[in-house]
Amino acid sequence: MGKQNQPFWRSKGLEEMSRDEWESLCDGCAQCCLIKLEDEDTGELFHTKITCKLLDIGACRCQDYDNRHAQVPDCIPFTPESIPELSWLPKTCAYRLIGEGRDLYWWHPLVSGDPNTVHEAGVSVRSFAISESGIPKARFDRHVIREPLRRRYK
């Protein structure tokens, strides 16, 4: 099958994608919205089950996507250049997968045609996440999780 007959994520690199193609890579898992804590001595990152205050946990979508960087200065913008540097991105992240020359999983909405398969496959944070709203920052460390999701994804 020639490049022109393949879906865009198989025929284009991240830097070649249109804005709409780029945005459609997000599978809606919201794992990137989990707050991470950094050990000041070692630099090691720890995931928590706490999400950014802007995340609608049920929908796994940002409630103010267009203004998220203004409202949450720690919100890291994804660019084709930044993806390789974001080692904390989940192994299932479409941006990471495409950046590494790999394909999307069966449950990705672009593959399945259904935005709910990411939740049905247990890949989203919907089932365990809690919002940072109302949790004192001093208690964030009580919500550290070993790994966001441990399932096998294939």
DANOR-V878106 format. One record per helix or strand. SS is the DSSP state (h for helix, s for strand). FROM is the first residue (numbers start at 1). TO is the last residue. If there is no record, write none. Layout:
ss = [SS | SS]
from = [FROM | FROM]
to = [TO | TO]
//
This chain:
ss = [h | h | h | h | h | s | s | s | s | h | h | h | h | h | s | h | s]
from = [3 | 8 | 14 | 19 | 31 | 34 | 45 | 55 | 61 | 65 | 80 | 94 | 109 | 117 | 130 | 137 | 144]
to = [5 | 11 | 16 | 24 | 33 | 38 | 51 | 56 | 62 | 71 | 83 | 99 | 112 | 120 | 131 | 143 | 144]
//
